[in-house]
Amino acid sequence: MPAPDVAALLTELERSDPDVADDARTAVEWLTGAEPLETITQLDVCEFLWYTLPLKVTGDHGDIARALGRLLRLGGMDRYAALCASPTTSQILRAYAREGEDAGTAAYQRALGATGVLPPDVPELRWSSIMGPEELGAHLACSAALEIAIVSGELEPAASSWKTRAEALTRRWLTAPRTELGGDNWLNRVHGERLNRWVLGRGAARRELAQPFEVRLHAPIPAPEGSHFAALSWLLEAAARPEGVPLTQRHNICRALVVEAAERFGWEMTGTRSESGVTALRTLRHVAEHEMRAVHRTGRRLLITATGRRLLADPEARWQAASLALLTPAPGEREMEMSVREVGLMLLTDGKELPCASLAERVTEVVVGEGWRTATPADVVRPLVELHHRLEALDLCVSAPRSDAPAPAALTPSGQAAALAALRGQALRPRQYVTLT
């Protein structure tokens, strides 16, 4: 069957129902962007009807939707034509008109999720809210694959197994070699695009610093041979015992375990023998409890979670989670402070020790070039101290400086690998809107 020709369909519509031809022309131009009509997908139609039409197209939105339906039906695209006249479309358009953009957008997102053609996040890729060309191509390709599976009866959006099966299909579609990509796969294309954007970054100084990492971070960073994160494993093992980790009345780790940890891992203990006096232990607990969700407090005990048991049993998963924690935002940290930690890790990955003042000055130079015009060496010390605390807690630095304002010391070989893994995770994270605040 020949593909429907838009010009011929509009000519036929003008002849049979001239009153709707102009609205149909407006709609199809927005929908296809001058591409052939056969290239559209259900996701394209839904996004036009439920988002683009009410927010960007002038005219009577109900009439335009119905006119598009007439044209699509003439072209034999009955499934898509039915969407144009569906109760869902009418309800969403009314929500925009009567309750405003926020209500309409919320209704659109609910309806789009219910269609089943929106690709889910998978472990290998969380979708961005701002997509580059490669990611958009991957997203559309996965959506088309889901649509075909639904139409063929392979997937049922309302079924209890939907999420698992949709994730499996999306993962398969992302990772399979594609002829149209010259044998590459969509996941590599998206990762390459994100990595390139991260390297380009903001400012000449940062680009110069990040440029060598485009090659270094191309592939996943494997854990070095041997055991890693001894303190984290110790905490998880203690939390996995039936009695868990005993806590004081103020919900701090009990003194006996504080002393044991300080002596076992060579951590400095200041003041009283309490958790607050061992910065590395306090940091380790915060990361494990609030960022990894590996332990949780129940009354006066710290107990392991299902996630913690998985990390304890799976060294590879533990490596990934602990490495990424180097660049997980701490409470109250702003974008600028996260940039400081990121730049600090880039400067330390070669294993060279940098004096605190030199490191702060170099980091300041880079982040000011990124656009943080008010940053001074004094401003970058706090996030560098936070970085040092995490490196020390995870046993990733050669030595722990003793001063009022510690900064990361030289990294161990494991620390260098973990820093690269953290930077790769940062580079490949979903792209979101940010502000320079």
Secondary structure, DSSP 8 states (H G I E B T S, - for coil): -----HHHHHHHHHHH-HHHHHHHHHHHHHHHTTS-GGG--HHHHHHIIIIIHHHH--S-HHHHHHHHHHHHHHTT-HHHHHHHTSHHHHHHHHHHHHH-HHHHHHHHHHHHHHHS-S---BTTB---SS--HHHHHHHHHHHHHHHHHHHTTS--TTSTTHHHHHHHHHHHHHHS--GGGTT--HHHHHHHHHHHHHHH-SSHHHHHHHTTHHHHTSS-----SS---HHHHHHHHHHHSTT-EEB-TTS-B-HHHHHHHHHHHT----SSSSGGG-HHHHHHHHIIIIIS--EEEETTEEEE-HHHHHHHH-HHHHHHHHHHGGGS--TT--HHHHHHHHHHHHHHTT-----HHHHHHHHHHHHHHHT-TT--HHHHHHHHHHHHHHHHHTT-BS----SSS-----B-HHHHHHHHHHHHHHHTS--------
